[in-house]
Amino acid sequence: MKTIDIPNTDLTVSEFCFGTMQFGNKVTGLAIDELFNAYRDAGGNFLDTAHCYSVWIDGQTDGVSERIIGDYLRRHNSRDQFIIATKGGHPPVANYRRNDNGYLAPYRVMADIDDSLSRLAIDEIDLYWLHRDDPRLPVGEILEMLETERKRGRIRYYGGSNWTSERLAEAKQYATANNMTGFVASQPRWNLAATTEFYKKEKRQNPGILLTANNGDVAWHTETGLPMIPYTSTANGFFARRGEAPKHWCTQEGVARYQRVEKLSQELNASPNQIALAWLRHQAFPVIPILGTSKVENLKDAVGAANVSLSTAQVNWLRDGD
Ligand SMILES: NC(=O)c1ccc[n+]([C@@H]2O[C@H](COP(=O)([O-])OP(=O)(O)OC[C@H]3O[C@@H](n4cnc5c(N)ncnc54)[C@H](OP(=O)(O)O)[C@@H]3O)[C@@H](O)[C@H]2O)c1
């Protein structure tokens, strides 16, 4: 894998990030080291986790994914080999001990950072994500809170996950006016199966749900150059599973895109999953996809996308067809 310098930071990250939402539930025991080692051996250095991973699993205590990363870094004495990104400020969900709805209130986010630092057993979080937006709050209040944490030396940089481009633009404007770096990246859901039909099924403005980047968001990233670090980048294995599953990605256009992916995969001698991931990597702005597999075999296939080169014509054709 190549490395990418995230603009306006001193973070140099591998071109694929590794997400650990499944760690502690689907990924346990020896599989933890097998996956981390395989990712590191492929040149990976960028890990994504969250304060709430994965409280929706029955019997799970919050923070197990962060604890597993902390444990791995300690056992392998490898803190300096990884860029650690975690998230906080998630709204209340079942099993998640939030006693009110002020999930981006400073006391709440600061308490989340306390927990994350302690579970990860690190002094500073390299990239801190707000897991959701709270559109009831002015962006200035949110950025000032994050700046306080940055100046305290608890987070190095920060970004917004599941933020609309309209709110990202407001944040950018506030940061510029106040001489701040502001958000250095955004983390929406995005992949080649995210089609207009898919967007229609999704309610975008509810901060309690996941936000898939739409055409407007992509145009905004193209215009501003803000890096995107998208999750669900393989559409839950949709392209690896012949465009037939999971069902929620199977829109008419999604299946048509799969068919184009399949065709190109034969021409380029790459797997369909690699073509779909390479498509993300060949956008007009920096895109660093987050991989979410629990299997070494699938991880190795995914990072192999780093070897796939696409022309601009191929990128456009995969999206729009002839
Ligand atoms: N900010 C947010 O709100 C948010 C939300 C969701 C996720 N995330 C982050 O993003 C990461 C990735 O998200 P995600 O898990 O949704 O990504 P994803 O890779 O699109 O989905 C993972 C699922 O796809 C399957 N899959 C992947 N490669 C496959 C292949 N080659 N063949 C068959 N199935 C395959 C996996 O099964 P196997 O395990 O069997 O491979 C797993 O069930 C998470 O770990 C987390 O760090 C962030």
The ligand as an SDF file (V2000), in Angstrom:
LIG
                    3D

 48 52  0  0  0  0  0  0  0  0999 V2000
  -18.7280    6.3910   11.2530 N   0  0  0  0  0  0  0  0  0  0  0  0
  -19.7000    5.5050   11.2570 C   0  0  0  0  0  0  0  0  0  0  0  0
  -20.8700    5.8200   11.5640 O   0  0  0  0  0  0  0  0  0  0  0  0
  -19.3860    4.0930   10.8480 C   0  0  0  0  0  0  0  0  0  0  0  0
  -20.4260    3.2040   10.5690 C   0  0  0  0  0  0  0  0  0  0  0  0
  -20.1080    1.9040   10.1750 C   0  0  0  0  0  0  0  0  0  0  0  0
  -18.7620    1.5150   10.0910 C   0  0  0  0  0  0  0  0  0  0  0  0
  -17.7670    2.3920   10.3960 N   0  0  0  0  0  0  0  0  0  0  0  0
  -16.3260    1.9900   10.3340 C   0  0  0  0  0  0  0  0  0  0  0  0
  -16.0210    1.4800    9.0540 O   0  0  0  0  0  0  0  0  0  0  0  0
  -15.5530    0.1320    9.1530 C   0  0  0  0  0  0  0  0  0  0  0  0
  -16.0130   -0.6400    7.9490 C   0  0  0  0  0  0  0  0  0  0  0  0
  -17.4300   -0.5470    7.8210 O   0  0  0  0  0  0  0  0  0  0  0  0
  -18.2720   -1.7860    7.3370 P   0  0  0  0  0  0  0  0  0  0  0  0
  -18.0040   -2.9330    8.2390 O   0  0  0  0  0  0  0  0  0  0  0  0
  -19.6590   -1.3280    7.1460 O   0  0  0  0  0  0  0  0  0  0  0  0
  -17.5180   -2.0450    5.9020 O   0  0  0  0  0  0  0  0  0  0  0  0
  -17.7410   -3.0810    4.7500 P   0  0  0  0  0  0  0  0  0  0  0  0
  -16.4150   -3.6740    4.4120 O   0  0  0  0  0  0  0  0  0  0  0  0
  -18.4710   -2.4380    3.6260 O   0  0  0  0  0  0  0  0  0  0  0  0
  -18.6760   -4.2260    5.3710 O   0  0  0  0  0  0  0  0  0  0  0  0
  -18.1540   -5.2870    6.1230 C   0  0  0  0  0  0  0  0  0  0  0  0
  -18.9750   -6.5020    5.7970 C   0  0  0  0  0  0  0  0  0  0  0  0
  -18.7040   -6.8590    4.4380 O   0  0  0  0  0  0  0  0  0  0  0  0
  -18.2840   -8.1850    4.3670 C   0  0  0  0  0  0  0  0  0  0  0  0
  -17.2210   -8.3200    3.3840 N   0  0  0  0  0  0  0  0  0  0  0  0
  -16.1320   -7.5160    3.2450 C   0  0  0  0  0  0  0  0  0  0  0  0
  -15.3380   -7.9920    2.2630 N   0  0  0  0  0  0  0  0  0  0  0  0
  -15.9390   -9.1070    1.7850 C   0  0  0  0  0  0  0  0  0  0  0  0
  -15.6210  -10.0400    0.7680 C   0  0  0  0  0  0  0  0  0  0  0  0
  -14.4930   -9.9320    0.0360 N   0  0  0  0  0  0  0  0  0  0  0  0
  -16.4620  -11.0800    0.5520 N   0  0  0  0  0  0  0  0  0  0  0  0
  -17.6090  -11.2000    1.2660 C   0  0  0  0  0  0  0  0  0  0  0  0
  -17.9750  -10.3470    2.2510 N   0  0  0  0  0  0  0  0  0  0  0  0
  -17.1380   -9.3110    2.5130 C   0  0  0  0  0  0  0  0  0  0  0  0
  -17.7580   -8.5110    5.7390 C   0  0  0  0  0  0  0  0  0  0  0  0
  -17.8610   -9.9020    5.9790 O   0  0  0  0  0  0  0  0  0  0  0  0
  -16.5590  -10.6880    6.5290 P   0  0  0  0  0  0  0  0  0  0  0  0
  -16.3170  -10.1620    7.8950 O   0  0  0  0  0  0  0  0  0  0  0  0
  -17.0070  -12.0960    6.4710 O   0  0  0  0  0  0  0  0  0  0  0  0
  -15.4430  -10.3910    5.5780 O   0  0  0  0  0  0  0  0  0  0  0  0
  -18.6380   -7.7030    6.6490 C   0  0  0  0  0  0  0  0  0  0  0  0
  -19.8310   -8.3940    6.9550 O   0  0  0  0  0  0  0  0  0  0  0  0
  -16.0610   -0.3580   10.5130 C   0  0  0  0  0  0  0  0  0  0  0  0
  -15.2690   -1.3980   11.0490 O   0  0  0  0  0  0  0  0  0  0  0  0
  -15.9550    0.8970   11.3210 C   0  0  0  0  0  0  0  0  0  0  0  0
  -14.6130    1.0910   11.7350 O   0  0  0  0  0  0  0  0  0  0  0  0
  -18.0640    3.6840   10.7400 C   0  0  0  0  0  0  0  0  0  0  0  0
  1  2  1  0
  2  3  2  0
  2  4  1  0
  4  5  1  0
  4 48  2  0
  5  6  2  0
  6  7  1  0
  7  8  2  0
  8  9  1  0
  8 48  1  0
  9 10  1  0
  9 46  1  0
 10 11  1  0
 11 12  1  0
 11 44  1  0
 12 13  1  0
 13 14  1  0
 14 15  2  0
 14 16  1  0
 14 17  1  0
 17 18  1  0
 18 19  2  0
 18 20  1  0
 18 21  1  0
 21 22  1  0
 22 23  1  0
 23 24  1  0
 23 42  1  0
 24 25  1  0
 25 26  1  0
 25 36  1  0
 26 27  1  0
 26 35  1  0
 27 28  2  0
 28 29  1  0
 29 30  1  0
 29 35  2  0
 30 31  1  0
 30 32  2  0
 32 33  1  0
 33 34  2  0
 34 35  1  0
 36 37  1  0
 36 42  1  0
 37 38  1  0
 38 39  2  0
 38 40  1  0
 38 41  1  0
 42 43  1  0
 44 45  1  0
 44 46  1  0
 46 47  1  0
M  CHG  2   8   1  16  -1
M  END
$$$$
